[in-house]
Amino acid sequence: MQTQLAENEKALEILKRGGPKSISGIADSLKITTEGARFHLLKLEKEGLVQSKSVAEGRGRPKQIWSLTQKGHDRFPDAHAKLTANLIQMMRDTLGEEAVDQVISRHEKNMQERYSAEINEYSSLETRIEKLAEIRSREGYMAEYKEEDDAFIFIENHCPICLAAKACQGFCRAELQTFKALLGEDVQVTRVEHLLSDGRRCAYRISEG
């Protein structure tokens, strides 16, 4: 029973990190048979955590593609986001937008100070990105990175403050500015995918020069 639960949770994480997948893709990631993967997916579907749709590929039989439902996404940490979003709105209503901006600026400064303490001892860009991914993963962002051509792609598969960020996109601006400050003046950091702009996740292209 414990093994089944663990594999169910792992299937959810695979879909969260990698996006929609076929049964065979999920089976490969779980290192089980396709029938075993189907068993887990049908159980998760019954709980309302995943859904499937048929996707036609050429003349062959349509393929079933599985993805998380909103309930499935909600299984991942959201860091008291509703309370935070409500507090932001109350601050905006009572103290004005300038007060909200001051709080976001302080939040940005705190992030830079915390992250710098762990990152500044490293000189290579890749190591700094690796350490940043470790920090952000501890905070619930499911962060990772990969090399792509002459750059790195830094990915956050989950946003634990998504509702708060929707209420105030200053959080997203603070995140981008923090990454730029941490990685160095000669490093280009560009957001290439944004959860709040209908992206599946947030992603940044990072390159030197």
Secondary structure, DSSP 8 states (H G I E B T S, - for coil): -HHHHHHHHHHHHHHHHH-SEEHHHHHHHHTS-HHHHHHHHHHHHHTTSEEEEEE--TTS--EEEEEE-HHHHTTS--TTHHHHHHHHHHHHHHH-HHHHHHHHHHHHHHHHHHHHHHHTT--SHHHHHHHHHHHHHHTT--EEEEEETTEEEEEES--TTHHHHHH-THHHHHHHHHHHHHH-TTEEEEEEE-GGGT-SSEEEEEEE-
